[in-house]
Amino acid sequence: MLKNLWYVVAASTDLRDALLPVTLLGHRFVAFRDTEGRARLLSDICVHRGASLAAGQRVNGEVQCPYHGWRYGGDGVCTHIPAQPQARIPARARVDGYPVVERHGWIWAFLGDLPEAERPPLPPLAWADDANVRVIHGTFDWDANWERIVENGLDFAHAPFVHGTSFGAPDRPEIDAFEVSAPDAWSGHAKLVMQRPVRRGLLRRQATGEHVEVVTQTGFHLSGPCATLELQLGNGWRIYIVSAHVPVDALHTRTYWMMGRTFLKTPLLDARFRARNLRIFNEDHAVLRRVRPECVPDGWQSEVSVKSDALQIAFRQRVRALEQRGWLAAPPGSGEAASEVENRLENKRAINVIACPARRDVSTWALDGTLTPVIPIASVSDANAAN
């Protein structure tokens, strides 16, 4: 799992007046809105005695700890200690607060310590704000690793077998040659013409033996991290899908998905399109929850890849490049004791958080958070060369 990326932490409609607990990268956070309605995200651990801030209350646009009533503003700085209201608040009385933007109906948080100028961009999703596109949102929870799920979304060759009764063509499993375009260190995409079977019947499950050509562009963006899909169906009809596959932890993922369509835009059909998308996710989940090893291998020798895996390989190369730059997110537990029992106990005595940008300027913190080493960002040419 990677830090220093933008992650979708909630749908905008899910964050109202109450505090919202969020778990990402194995760490716990609390999301809330301040008095001006701006979305905020803080580390969930009160630095006084370790209580969960998400179990507290939102008071005057701030988070009040449920244990002793300490309050934290949107920047994570403690603003009030009820037991000694007249005393100076200690400089270390602060939790990590993360940059947040609200866009396309989602709340995005930057989980890392990089300054603004060095942060990756958000994925371009112009269609999501186009008045001529009907957009619906949803979520899906997986018992699977986030990298496995993203790579599945970039895999052209699995459709005839995993989705043979929904949109795949079991009688046309061949994949034409395609080129991967990887313009930067964060993204990549490929386009090819897929053969989609024509089906009839109320549930569109009766194969006719006929096929139609669908121009399919699939891609990824490490912010989200997102798998993207654009289908050109003919007659100017298009379907857009973006799925932000957010790691809850190494083995569980929550997907925030968004689908846009340029046809049949009546809201009465939203439920039908939503059900179809969830059906496809369930077909994928049935396979991915049984994949071994659960996580993507570190090297290339324990798997056999072929040309049709090129887009997945481009994604994996970029993930590994960021890991090598020190962007791996440390787990909450930090113990290094020798035995398993000692390690469990050590992990219960100390905890790590994901360092926020303020740690680059402020040195007084109660909880440990490792800053990212300074390694130059790979250039576009470097990224292309790696592919």
C-alpha positions in Angstrom: 0.0 0.0 0.0 1.3 3.4 -0.9 1.3 6.8 0.8 1.7 10.2 -0.9 -1.3 9.6 -3.2 -4.8 11.0 -3.3 -7.5 8.5 -2.1 -11.2 8.6 -2.2 -12.3 8.5 1.5 -16.1 9.0 1.1 -18.9 10.0 -1.2 -19.8 13.7 -0.7 -23.4 12.6 0.2 -22.0 10.4 3.0 -20.4 13.2 4.9 -23.1 15.4 6.6 -23.3 16.6 10.2 -21.9 13.6 12.0 -18.3 12.4 12.2 -17.4 9.6 9.7 -14.9 6.9 10.7 -12.7 5.9 7.8 -10.1 3.1 7.5 -7.5 3.3 4.8 -4.1 1.7 4.3 -4.7 -0.1 7.6 -4.9 3.2 9.5 -8.0 4.8 11.1 -9.1 8.4 10.3 -12.1 10.6 11.1 -13.8 12.7 8.4 -16.0 15.7 9.2 -17.2 19.1 7.9 -16.1 22.3 9.5 -18.3 25.3 10.1 -18.0 26.4 6.5 -19.0 22.9 5.2 -15.5 22.0 4.0 -14.5 18.4 4.3 -11.7 17.6 6.6 -9.7 14.4 7.5 -7.7 13.8 10.7 -5.8 10.9 12.2 -8.3 9.1 14.5 -6.0 8.8 17.5 -6.3 11.4 20.3 -2.8 12.2 21.5 -3.9 12.5 25.1 -4.8 8.9 25.9 -5.3 7.3 22.5 -9.1 7.3 22.2 -10.9 7.1 18.8 -11.8 10.6 17.8 -14.4 9.2 15.4 -16.3 7.9 18.4 -16.6 11.5 19.6 -18.8 14.4 18.5 -18.6 17.3 16.0 -18.8 20.5 18.1 -18.7 23.9 16.3 -17.0 22.3 13.3 -14.3 20.6 15.3 -13.8 17.1 16.6 -14.4 16.5 20.3 -12.7 13.4 21.8 -15.2 11.1 23.6 -12.7 10.4 26.5 -11.7 13.8 28.0 -13.3 16.3 25.6 -10.2 17.5 23.9 -11.1 19.3 20.6 -9.2 19.4 17.4 -9.6 21.8 14.4 -9.5 20.9 10.8 -5.7 21.3 10.7 -5.4 18.7 13.6 -4.3 21.3 16.2 -5.9 20.9 19.7 -8.0 24.0 20.4 -9.5 23.2 23.8 -8.7 21.1 26.9 -11.8 21.2 29.2 -9.9 20.0 32.4 -7.6 23.1 32.3 -9.2 25.7 30.0 -6.9 28.5 31.1 -3.6 26.7 30.7 -1.5 26.9 27.7 -2.2 24.0 25.3 1.0 21.9 24.8 2.6 22.2 21.4 2.5 18.5 20.9 -1.3 18.4 21.3 -2.0 17.9 17.7 -3.0 15.1 15.3 -2.1 14.7 11.7 -4.5 16.6 9.3 -4.5 15.8 5.6 -5.2 17.9 2.5 -8.7 17.4 1.2 -10.5 18.3 -2.0 -14.1 17.6 -3.0 -14.7 16.8 -6.6 -17.0 14.7 -8.8 -19.2 13.8 -5.9 -16.2 12.3 -4.0 -14.1 13.5 -1.1 -10.4 13.0 -1.9 -7.7 13.1 0.8 -3.9 13.2 0.2 -2.4 10.7 2.6 1.2 11.7 2.8 3.6 14.5 3.7 4.7 15.9 0.3 4.3 19.6 -0.2 1.6 20.7 -2.6 3.8 21.3 -5.6 5.1 17.7 -5.5 1.8 15.9 -5.1 0.5 13.7 -7.9 -2.5 15.1 -9.8 -6.1 13.8 -9.6 -7.3 11.8 -12.5 -9.0 13.8 -15.3 -12.7 13.0 -15.2 -14.2 15.8 -17.3 -17.2 13.6 -18.2 -18.2 13.4 -14.6 -19.2 17.1 -14.6 -20.7 17.1 -18.1 -24.4 18.0 -18.0 -25.0 15.8 -21.1 -23.8 12.7 -19.2 -26.1 10.9 -16.7 -23.9 9.9 -13.8 -24.6 7.4 -11.0 -22.4 6.5 -8.0 -22.0 3.4 -5.8 -19.7 1.3 -3.7 -18.5 -2.3 -3.6 -16.5 -4.1 -0.8 -14.0 -6.8 -1.7 -12.2 -9.5 0.2 -9.2 -9.0 -2.0 -6.0 -7.0 -2.4 -6.3 -3.6 -4.1 -3.5 -4.2 -6.7 -5.1 -7.4 -7.7 -8.4 -5.6 -8.2 -6.9 -2.7 -10.2 -5.0 -5.2 -12.4 -8.2 -7.1 -13.0 -9.8 -3.9 -14.3 -7.0 -3.5 -16.8 -7.2 -7.1 -18.0 -8.8 -7.5 -21.4 -8.4 -11.3 -21.6 -10.5 -12.3 -18.6 -13.8 -11.0 -20.0 -14.8 -14.1 -22.1 -14.3 -16.4 -19.0 -15.3 -14.4 -15.9 -18.0 -12.4 -17.7 -19.1 -14.9 -20.2 -22.8 -14.5 -19.3 -22.8 -10.7 -18.9 -20.7 -8.9 -21.6 -17.8 -11.3 -22.5 -17.7 -13.3 -25.6 -16.6 -16.9 -24.7 -16.4 -17.8 -28.5 -14.1 -14.9 -29.2 -11.3 -15.0 -26.6 -8.6 -13.7 -28.9 -7.1 -10.3 -28.0 -5.8 -8.2 -30.8 -2.4 -6.5 -30.4 -2.6 -3.1 -28.7 -0.2 -0.3 -27.6 0.0 1.0 -24.1 0.2 4.8 -23.7 1.8 5.8 -20.5 2.3 9.6 -20.6 3.5 10.1 -17.0 4.5 8.4 -13.8 0.9 8.1 -12.6 -1.2 6.8 -15.4 -1.5 4.6 -18.5 -4.2 3.4 -20.9 -4.8 1.2 -24.0 -7.5 1.0 -26.7 -8.7 -1.8 -28.8 -11.8 -3.1 -30.5 -13.6 -5.8 -28.4 -16.2 -8.3 -29.7 -19.3 -8.1 -27.6 -22.0 -10.8 -28.0 -25.5 -9.8 -28.8 -28.0 -11.2 -26.3 -31.7 -11.2 -26.2 -34.4 -11.8 -23.6 -35.6 -9.8 -20.6 -32.2 -10.2 -18.7 -30.1 -10.2 -21.9 -28.7 -13.6 -21.2 -29.8 -15.5 -24.4 -26.8 -15.6 -26.8 -27.7 -15.1 -30.5 -24.3 -15.9 -32.0 -24.0 -12.4 -33.3 -21.4 -9.9 -32.2 -20.9 -6.1 -32.3 -17.6 -4.2 -32.2 -17.1 -2.0 -29.2 -14.2 0.4 -29.1 -12.8 0.0 -25.5 -10.3 2.2 -23.8 -9.1 1.0 -20.4 -6.7 2.8 -18.2 -5.4 3.5 -14.7 -4.4 6.4 -12.5 -2.5 5.9 -9.3 -4.6 8.6 -7.5 -7.7 6.9 -6.3 -6.2 4.4 -7.2 -8.5 4.3 -10.3 -9.2 1.9 -13.1 -11.0 3.7 -15.9 -13.1 2.4 -18.8 -14.7 4.1 -21.8 -17.0 2.2 -24.2 -17.9 3.6 -27.6 -21.0 1.7 -28.5 -21.8 3.3 -31.9 -24.4 6.0 -32.8 -22.4 8.4 -30.5 -23.3 6.4 -27.5 -20.7 6.2 -24.7 -20.4 4.6 -21.3 -17.8 5.9 -18.8 -16.8 4.0 -15.7 -14.2 5.0 -13.1 -13.5 2.8 -10.1 -11.4 4.0 -7.2 -10.2 0.9 -5.5 -9.2 2.1 -2.0 -7.2 -0.2 0.2 -8.8 -0.7 3.6 -5.9 -2.9 4.4 -3.7 -5.3 2.4 -6.5 -7.9 2.0 -9.7 -5.7 1.9 -10.7 -3.0 -0.5 -13.6 -0.6 -0.9 -14.4 0.6 -4.4 -16.1 3.9 -5.0 -17.4 3.7 -8.6 -19.0 6.2 -10.9 -20.7 5.4 -14.2 -21.7 7.9 -16.9 -23.8 7.3 -20.0 -24.7 9.6 -22.9 -27.9 7.7 -23.8 -31.1 6.5 -22.0 -30.5 9.2 -19.5 -33.8 9.0 -17.6 -33.3 8.4 -13.9 -35.8 5.5 -14.1 -33.1 3.4 -15.7 -30.4 4.2 -13.0 -31.3 1.0 -11.0 -30.8 -1.2 -14.1 -27.4 0.2 -14.9 -26.4 0.1 -11.2 -27.5 -3.6 -10.9 -25.5 -4.5 -14.1 -22.3 -2.9 -12.7 -22.7 -4.6 -9.4 -23.2 -7.9 -11.1 -19.9 -7.5 -13.0 -18.1 -6.7 -9.7 -19.6 -9.8 -8.1 -18.3 -11.9 -11.1 -14.8 -10.5 -10.5 -15.0 -10.9 -6.8 -15.8 -14.6 -7.1 -12.4 -15.1 -8.7 -10.2 -12.5 -6.9 -11.2 -13.6 -3.4 -9.6 -16.9 -4.1 -6.4 -15.7 -5.9 -3.1 -16.9 -4.3 -0.9 -15.3 -3.2 -3.4 -12.7 -2.1 -1.0 -9.9 -2.8 0.8 -9.2 -6.1 4.3 -10.7 -6.0 7.3 -8.4 -5.5 9.2 -9.8 -8.5 8.4 -11.2 -12.0 9.6 -14.7 -11.7 6.7 -16.3 -9.8 4.2 -15.4 -12.5 4.1 -15.9 -16.3 3.0 -12.8 -18.3 2.1 -12.5 -22.0 1.6 -9.6 -24.4 -2.1 -9.2 -23.5 -0.9 -8.4 -19.9 0.9 -5.2 -21.0 -1.4 -2.7 -19.4 -1.2 -4.5 -16.1 2.5 -4.7 -16.3 2.7 -0.9 -16.9 0.6 -0.4 -13.8 2.7 -2.7 -11.7 6.0 -1.0 -12.8 4.7 2.3 -11.6 3.6 1.0 -8.3 7.0 -0.7 -7.8 8.8 2.6 -8.8 6.9 4.5 -6.0 7.7 1.8 -3.5 11.4 2.1 -4.3 11.1 5.9 -3.7 10.0 5.2 -0.1 6.3 5.6 -0.6 5.3 2.3 1.1 2.8 3.1 3.9 4.1 1.8 7.2 1.5 -0.4 9.1 0.0 1.1 12.3 2.0 -1.4 14.5 5.7 -0.7 14.7 7.0 -3.6 16.8 10.1 -5.5 15.9 10.2 -8.0 18.8 11.6 -11.4 18.2 8.7 -13.7 19.1 5.2 -13.6 17.7 3.7 -13.0 21.1 6.2 -10.2 21.9 5.5 -8.6 18.5 1.8 -8.5 19.2 2.4 -6.9 22.6 4.9 -4.4 21.1 2.4 -3.5 18.4 -0.1 -2.7 21.2 2.3 -0.4 23.0 3.3 1.8 20.0 1.6 3.0 16.9 2.5 4.8 13.7 0.5 7.3 11.7 0.8 8.4 8.2 2.8 11.7 8.3 0.9 14.7 7.0 2.5 17.7 5.2 2.7 19.8 8.5 5.4 17.5 9.8 7.8 19.0 7.4 7.5 22.3 9.2 6.6 21.3 12.8 8.8 19.0 14.8 6.6 18.6 17.9 4.5 15.5 17.6 3.4 12.8 20.0 2.9 9.9 17.6 5.5 8.6 15.2 5.1 9.3 11.5 7.9 8.7 9.0 8.6 11.4 6.5 9.2 10.5 2.9 12.9 10.5 1.7 13.7 13.1 -0.8 14.1 11.2 -4.2 13.5 13.0 -7.5 10.2 12.3 -9.2 10.7 10.2 -12.4 10.3 12.2 -15.6 7.8 11.4 -18.3 10.6 10.0 -20.4 11.7 7.8 -17.5 8.2 6.5 -17.1 7.9 5.7 -20.8 11.3 4.0 -20.8 10.3 1.8 -17.9 7.4 0.6 -20.0 
